Amino acid sequence: MEKEQKYSNRFIQINSGIIGPCNPKPKTVVYKNIGDYPQISKAYLDTAKCYSNPIVIGPPICDELISLVQHMFTEEEASVVRHLRAYPLGKTAEKIAKLENRPVNEIREILDRLATEKRLIVRHGWENRKIYDILPIVPGTFEMALMRPSLDTLTDWHKTFAVLFEELWGTGYLMDFIKFPIPAVRYLPVMKSISALPVAWPSDKLEEVLDRYNVFAVGMCQCRMTEKIVERECGRPLENCTAFGMAAFPLINAGMMRRVEKKEIIDIKAKAEASGLVSWMFNEESGKGPAGSCSCCGCCCHMMRTVSEFNMPGMIAPPHFIPEFDSAACDYCGKCAKSCPMGAITVDVKGKTTGHSIDRCVGCGLCAIACNKKHAVRMTAVPEYKKPPSGWVSLIAGLAPNVARAFWTAWRKR
């Protein structure tokens, strides 16, 4: 019989018999100015300024950003990219050629290489009138540059990119932005935890959500890939980053994901859940437009780590289900706390107490699964829970006020 593999979360600690979350990591980013880098070329500094704009959730000018930009682009590429802005303020090759006083075909060749080979920028529009834009570093550039169906195509450039990105992300610069809840995604309860819950809605069940789509793709999780590169991997499966519907076609065509059938997606997600991963969906229910889902852990996933590592509000919607603890059945073994990806549960093994932080809970149900013998934890519906927005327009409209507040707060701080 195959031995069950054990996984851990580096943000869960055991201290004097108390199992619970580690202390939040402080923000360490050191704010600097362009003038602090006289040795760096203007092309690189201009490009760094583009990426540091709060409108693209950019980090401040700092050593980590400068190092990442210098790795992402050659100096010639940076001289072109510095003219780009985020959608809808992108530019054509013709316009950049005029600004750089260079032939259009040379500029277009550079832009196309960055869009299709390095995948650091995006292009769209008609063939003879392509528009080019930059993306936020995260979410955006990080995912696009590393998205792939296998590890075989990772080069030294990709590995260095991952290391430099992690150094930048680890400064906690996102604290400038994520001060207000921005519930862009929701986590689904693991299938085993809600199979017997009659109050569960179709939007809570992965298989029923997937029924709305007919094209599926899967690739490698960029977050766990990065943690593997920086030698902090948790060992959980890598291939479970998925796209559905119209979002799947361009990723399949670009070789960034492989096409699969719904049954394989279900099998992949089941194996992911068995290893302690939980799946998110965009927090809307239309089944139309772009859709995707990765299976996440609190020790690698950058979205979860905003909570588990930095204790920020994050971009995660409040849960539909939360755990309910039966003190009479509980033996305070701590399995529930160890299994929680968000560090939402604290168990005092010696003092025989259990605590639960609703602000950190995503309602995944892994705690209930971990307590499979004692059944001291069960999932219960949140009475005041509201259904996800009906579509993308409703979702974006609901997020807009806090997104605007986040941009304005970061802008003033800078």
C-alpha positions as CSV (number, residue, x, y, z in Angstrom):
1,M,0.0,0.0,0.0
2,E,1.4,3.4,-1.0
3,K,2.3,5.5,2.0
4,E,0.3,8.7,2.4
5,Q,2.5,11.8,1.7
6,K,2.5,14.5,4.3
7,Y,2.7,18.2,3.4
8,S,3.3,21.2,5.6
9,N,2.6,25.0,5.5
10,R,5.6,27.1,6.5
11,F,3.3,29.8,7.8
12,I,1.8,27.5,10.4
13,Q,3.9,27.2,13.6
14,I,3.8,25.1,16.8
15,N,4.9,27.2,19.8
16,S,4.6,26.0,23.4
17,G,1.8,23.6,22.5
18,I,-0.1,26.2,20.5
19,I,-0.6,25.4,16.8
20,G,-1.5,28.4,14.7
21,P,-0.4,31.1,12.2
22,C,3.1,32.7,12.3
23,N,3.4,36.3,13.2
24,P,2.7,38.5,10.1
25,K,5.8,39.5,8.1
26,P,6.5,43.3,8.1
27,K,6.8,45.3,4.9
28,T,10.5,45.7,4.1
29,V,10.5,47.6,0.8
30,V,12.8,50.7,0.8
31,Y,11.4,53.6,-1.2
32,K,13.9,55.3,-3.5
33,N,13.9,57.8,-6.3
34,I,15.0,57.6,-9.9
35,G,17.9,60.0,-8.9
36,D,19.3,57.3,-6.6
37,Y,20.4,55.3,-9.6
38,P,22.8,57.5,-11.6
39,Q,24.6,54.4,-13.0
40,I,21.4,53.0,-14.5
41,S,20.5,53.9,-18.1
42,K,17.5,56.2,-18.8
43,A,15.8,53.4,-20.8
44,Y,15.8,51.2,-17.7
45,L,14.7,54.0,-15.3
46,D,11.9,55.1,-17.6
47,T,10.7,51.5,-17.8
48,A,10.8,51.1,-14.1
49,K,8.7,54.2,-13.7
50,C,6.1,52.6,-16.0
51,Y,5.9,49.6,-13.8
52,S,5.9,51.5,-10.5
53,N,2.7,53.4,-11.4
54,P,0.0,52.7,-8.8
55,I,-2.6,52.3,-11.7
56,V,-0.8,49.0,-12.5
57,I,-0.5,48.0,-8.8
58,G,3.2,48.8,-9.2
59,P,5.8,48.7,-6.5
60,P,7.7,51.9,-5.6
61,I,11.0,52.6,-7.2
62,C,13.3,50.3,-5.2
63,D,16.4,48.1,-5.7
64,E,14.3,45.0,-6.3
65,L,12.2,46.6,-9.0
66,I,15.3,48.0,-10.8
67,S,16.9,44.5,-10.7
68,L,13.8,42.8,-12.1
69,V,13.4,45.3,-14.9
70,Q,17.1,45.0,-15.9
71,H,16.6,41.2,-16.1
72,M,13.3,41.4,-18.0
73,F,14.6,43.5,-20.8
74,T,17.7,44.2,-22.7
75,E,18.6,47.9,-22.8
76,E,17.3,48.1,-26.4
77,E,14.0,46.4,-25.4
78,A,13.7,48.8,-22.5
79,S,14.1,51.8,-24.8
80,V,10.9,50.5,-26.6
81,V,8.9,49.3,-23.6
82,R,9.3,52.7,-21.7
83,H,6.7,54.2,-24.1
84,L,4.1,51.6,-23.3
85,R,1.3,51.9,-20.8
86,A,-1.4,49.6,-19.5
87,Y,-4.6,49.0,-21.5
88,P,-6.3,51.0,-22.9
89,L,-3.4,53.4,-23.2
90,G,-1.2,51.1,-25.3
91,K,0.6,52.2,-28.5
92,T,1.2,50.9,-32.0
93,A,4.7,50.1,-33.4
94,E,4.4,53.0,-35.7
95,K,3.9,55.5,-32.9
96,I,6.9,54.1,-30.9
97,A,9.0,54.1,-34.0
98,K,8.4,57.9,-34.3
99,L,9.3,58.4,-30.7
100,E,12.5,56.4,-31.0
101,N,13.3,57.6,-34.5
102,R,13.8,54.1,-35.7
103,P,12.3,51.9,-38.6
104,V,8.9,50.5,-37.8
105,N,9.9,47.0,-38.8
106,E,12.7,47.0,-36.1
107,I,10.3,48.3,-33.4
108,R,7.6,45.8,-34.4
109,E,10.1,42.9,-34.3
110,I,11.1,43.8,-30.7
111,L,7.5,44.2,-29.6
112,D,6.4,40.9,-31.1
113,R,9.3,39.1,-29.5
114,L,8.4,40.5,-26.1
115,A,4.7,39.6,-26.6
116,T,5.2,36.0,-28.0
117,E,8.5,34.7,-26.8
118,K,9.2,36.4,-23.5
119,R,5.5,37.1,-22.9
120,L,6.2,40.2,-20.9
121,I,3.8,42.5,-22.8
122,V,0.5,41.9,-24.6
123,R,-0.7,42.8,-28.1
124,H,-4.2,42.9,-29.5
125,G,-6.1,44.4,-32.5
126,W,-6.0,44.0,-36.2
127,E,-3.0,42.5,-37.9
128,N,-1.8,45.8,-39.4
129,R,-2.8,47.9,-36.5
130,K,-1.6,45.9,-33.4
131,I,-1.7,47.7,-30.1
132,Y,0.9,46.8,-27.4
133,D,0.4,47.2,-23.6
134,I,2.3,46.4,-20.5
135,L,0.7,44.4,-17.7
136,P,1.0,44.8,-13.9
137,I,3.9,42.8,-12.6
138,V,1.4,40.8,-10.6
139,P,-1.2,39.8,-11.4
140,G,-0.1,39.8,-15.0
141,T,3.6,39.7,-16.1
142,F,4.6,37.2,-13.5
143,E,1.9,34.7,-14.6
144,M,2.3,35.2,-18.3
145,A,6.1,34.8,-18.3
146,L,6.0,31.6,-16.3
147,M,2.8,29.9,-17.6
148,R,3.6,26.7,-19.4
149,P,2.3,23.1,-19.7
150,S,5.6,21.5,-18.2
151,L,8.8,22.4,-16.5
152,D,10.9,21.3,-19.5
153,T,10.8,24.7,-21.2
154,L,12.1,26.6,-18.1
155,T,15.4,28.4,-19.0
156,D,17.9,30.0,-16.8
157,W,16.3,33.3,-17.8
158,H,12.9,32.1,-16.4
159,K,14.6,30.9,-13.2
160,T,16.3,34.2,-12.6
161,F,13.1,36.0,-13.3
162,A,11.3,33.9,-10.7
163,V,14.0,34.6,-8.1
164,L,14.0,38.3,-8.7
165,F,10.2,38.5,-8.7
166,E,10.0,36.6,-5.4
167,E,12.5,39.1,-3.9
168,L,10.4,42.0,-5.0
169,W,7.1,40.4,-3.9
170,G,8.6,39.5,-0.5
171,T,9.2,43.1,0.3
172,G,5.4,43.4,1.0
173,Y,5.0,46.4,-1.3
174,L,1.4,45.2,-2.0
175,M,0.6,46.5,1.5
176,D,0.4,49.9,-0.2
177,F,-2.7,48.6,-2.1
178,I,-4.4,45.8,-0.3
179,K,-5.7,47.7,2.7
180,F,-9.3,47.3,1.7
181,P,-11.2,44.1,0.8
182,I,-11.2,43.5,-3.0
183,P,-13.1,40.1,-3.3
184,A,-12.2,39.3,-6.9
185,V,-12.1,35.5,-6.3
186,R,-13.8,33.0,-4.1
187,Y,-12.5,29.6,-2.9
188,L,-14.7,26.6,-3.4
189,P,-15.2,24.1,-0.6
190,V,-13.3,20.9,-1.3
191,M,-15.7,18.4,-2.9
192,K,-15.5,15.9,-0.1
193,S,-16.4,18.5,2.6
194,I,-19.8,19.6,1.0
195,S,-20.9,16.4,-0.8
196,A,-23.6,15.9,1.9
197,L,-24.5,19.5,2.5
198,P,-28.0,20.1,1.1
199,V,-27.6,23.9,1.5
200,A,-24.7,24.0,-1.0
201,W,-25.4,25.9,-4.2
202,P,-24.3,25.0,-7.7
203,S,-21.7,27.9,-7.5
204,D,-20.2,26.0,-4.5
205,K,-19.6,22.8,-6.5
206,L,-16.7,22.6,-8.9
207,E,-18.3,20.0,-11.2
208,E,-21.4,22.1,-11.6
209,V,-19.4,25.3,-12.2
210,L,-17.4,23.5,-15.0
211,D,-20.7,22.3,-16.6
212,R,-21.1,25.9,-17.9
213,Y,-18.0,25.5,-20.1
214,N,-17.0,23.2,-23.0
215,V,-13.3,24.0,-23.5
216,F,-10.7,23.3,-20.8
217,A,-6.9,23.8,-20.5
218,V,-4.4,23.0,-17.8
219,G,-0.8,24.1,-17.1
220,M,1.7,24.5,-14.3
221,C,1.0,26.6,-11.2
222,Q,3.4,29.6,-11.5
223,C,3.5,30.2,-7.7
224,R,4.6,26.7,-6.7
225,M,6.9,26.7,-9.7
226,T,8.6,29.8,-8.3
227,E,8.8,28.3,-4.8
228,K,10.4,25.2,-6.3
229,I,13.0,27.4,-8.0
230,V,13.8,29.3,-4.8
231,E,14.0,25.9,-3.0
232,R,11.0,26.5,-0.7
233,E,8.6,24.1,-2.4
234,C,6.0,22.3,-0.4
235,G,5.9,19.2,-2.7
236,R,2.3,19.5,-3.7
237,P,1.2,18.9,-7.3
238,L,2.2,21.6,-9.9
239,E,-0.1,20.8,-12.8
240,N,-3.5,22.3,-11.7
241,C,-3.7,25.8,-13.1
242,T,-6.7,25.7,-15.4
243,A,-8.6,27.9,-17.9
244,F,-12.1,27.5,-19.2
245,G,-14.2,28.7,-22.1
246,M,-13.0,31.6,-24.1
247,A,-10.0,32.1,-21.8
248,A,-8.7,28.6,-22.7
249,F,-8.3,29.1,-26.5
250,P,-5.5,31.7,-26.6
251,L,-3.5,29.9,-23.9
252,I,-3.8,26.6,-25.8
253,N,-2.9,28.2,-29.1
254,A,0.2,30.0,-27.5
255,G,1.4,26.7,-26.1
256,M,1.0,28.0,-22.5
257,M,-1.5,25.3,-21.5
258,R,-2.6,21.9,-22.9
259,R,-6.1,21.2,-23.9
260,V,-8.0,18.6,-21.7
261,E,-11.5,17.3,-21.2
262,K,-13.7,18.1,-18.3
263,K,-13.1,14.6,-16.7
264,E,-9.3,15.2,-16.6
265,I,-9.9,18.6,-14.9
266,I,-12.0,16.9,-12.3
267,D,-9.4,14.2,-11.7
268,I,-6.6,16.8,-11.5
269,K,-8.6,18.9,-9.0
270,A,-9.4,15.8,-6.9
271,K,-5.7,14.9,-6.6
272,A,-5.0,18.6,-5.7
273,E,-7.5,18.5,-2.9
274,A,-6.1,15.3,-1.6
275,S,-2.8,17.0,-1.2
276,G,-4.3,19.9,0.7
277,L,-4.9,22.4,-2.2
278,V,-8.0,24.4,-2.6
279,S,-9.4,25.9,-5.8
280,W,-10.5,29.4,-6.6
281,M,-12.9,30.8,-9.2
282,F,-13.5,34.4,-10.2
283,N,-16.2,35.7,-7.9
284,E,-19.0,35.8,-10.6
285,E,-21.5,33.2,-11.7
286,S,-22.3,34.0,-15.3
287,G,-20.3,31.2,-16.9
288,K,-19.5,33.7,-19.6
289,G,-16.3,35.5,-20.4
290,P,-12.8,34.5,-19.3
291,A,-12.7,31.9,-16.5
292,G,-9.9,30.1,-14.7
293,S,-9.0,28.3,-11.5
294,C,-5.7,27.4,-9.8
295,S,-5.4,25.0,-6.8
296,C,-3.6,26.9,-4.1
297,C,-1.7,26.4,-0.8
298,G,-1.1,29.0,1.9
299,C,2.7,28.5,1.7
300,C,3.2,29.1,-2.0
301,C,0.2,30.9,-3.6
302,H,0.9,34.6,-3.7
303,M,-2.8,35.4,-3.4
304,M,-3.1,33.3,-0.3
305,R,0.2,34.6,1.1
306,T,-1.1,38.1,1.2
307,V,-3.2,36.7,4.1
308,S,-1.1,33.8,5.5
309,E,2.2,35.7,5.3
310,F,1.4,39.4,5.5
311,N,-2.1,39.3,7.1
312,M,-3.5,41.7,4.5
313,P,-7.2,41.7,3.6
314,G,-6.4,40.2,0.3
315,M,-8.6,39.7,-2.8
316,I,-10.6,36.8,-1.5
317,A,-14.4,36.9,-1.0
318,P,-15.9,35.9,2.3
319,P,-16.8,32.2,2.6
320,H,-20.2,30.6,2.2
321,F,-19.2,27.9,4.8
322,I,-17.2,28.1,8.0
323,P,-16.1,25.4,10.4
324,E,-18.1,24.7,13.5
325,F,-16.3,22.9,16.4
326,D,-17.7,20.3,18.7
327,S,-15.8,20.7,22.0
328,A,-17.2,17.4,23.4
329,A,-15.8,15.4,20.5
330,C,-12.5,17.3,20.1
331,D,-9.3,15.9,21.5
332,Y,-7.3,19.0,20.5
333,C,-4.9,17.1,18.3
334,G,-4.4,20.2,16.1
335,K,-4.9,18.4,12.8
336,C,-7.5,21.1,11.8
337,A,-5.0,23.9,12.5
338,K,-2.2,22.2,10.6
339,S,-4.4,21.6,7.6
340,C,-5.7,25.2,7.3
341,P,-4.0,26.9,4.4
342,M,-4.7,30.4,5.8
343,G,-3.8,29.9,9.4
344,A,-7.4,30.7,10.4
345,I,-7.5,28.1,13.2
346,T,-5.5,28.1,16.4
347,V,-5.4,25.0,18.8
348,D,-3.9,25.1,22.2
349,V,-3.0,21.4,22.7
350,K,-2.2,21.9,26.4
351,G,-4.9,24.4,27.3
352,K,-7.6,22.5,25.4
353,T,-9.0,25.5,23.5
354,T,-9.7,26.2,19.8
355,G,-9.9,29.5,18.1
356,H,-11.1,30.5,14.6
357,S,-10.5,33.7,12.7
358,I,-13.3,34.4,10.3
359,D,-11.3,37.1,8.6
360,R,-8.7,34.6,7.4
361,C,-11.1,31.7,6.6
362,V,-11.9,30.9,3.0
363,G,-14.3,28.1,3.8
364,C,-12.4,25.4,2.1
365,G,-13.4,22.6,4.5
366,L,-9.9,21.1,4.7
367,C,-10.2,21.3,8.5
368,A,-13.3,19.1,8.5
369,I,-11.6,16.6,6.2
370,A,-8.5,16.5,8.5
371,C,-10.8,15.7,11.5
372,N,-12.2,12.6,9.7
373,K,-12.1,10.2,12.8
374,K,-13.4,12.4,15.6
375,H,-15.8,14.4,13.5
376,A,-15.3,17.3,15.8
377,V,-15.3,19.8,12.9
378,R,-18.2,20.3,10.5
379,M,-18.9,22.9,7.9
380,T,-21.9,25.1,8.4
381,A,-23.4,27.8,6.1
382,V,-22.9,31.5,6.9
383,P,-26.5,32.8,7.4
384,E,-25.8,36.3,5.9
385,Y,-23.8,35.0,2.9
386,K,-24.6,36.7,-0.4
387,K,-24.3,35.0,-3.7
388,P,-21.5,36.0,-6.0
389,P,-22.2,38.8,-8.5
390,S,-24.3,37.6,-11.5
391,G,-21.7,38.6,-14.1
392,W,-18.5,40.5,-14.8
393,V,-20.1,43.9,-15.0
394,S,-21.6,43.5,-11.5
395,L,-18.3,42.1,-10.2
396,I,-16.2,45.0,-11.5
397,A,-18.8,47.6,-10.4
398,G,-18.7,46.1,-6.9
399,L,-14.9,46.1,-6.7
400,A,-14.4,49.6,-8.2
401,P,-14.8,51.7,-5.1
402,N,-12.2,49.8,-3.1
403,V,-9.9,49.5,-6.1
404,A,-10.0,53.3,-6.5
405,R,-9.4,53.8,-2.8
406,A,-6.3,51.5,-3.0
407,F,-4.9,53.3,-6.0
408,W,-5.4,56.7,-4.4
409,T,-3.9,55.5,-1.0
410,A,-0.8,54.2,-2.8
411,W,-0.5,57.3,-5.0
412,R,-0.6,59.6,-1.9
413,K,2.0,57.5,-0.1
414,R,4.4,57.6,-3.0
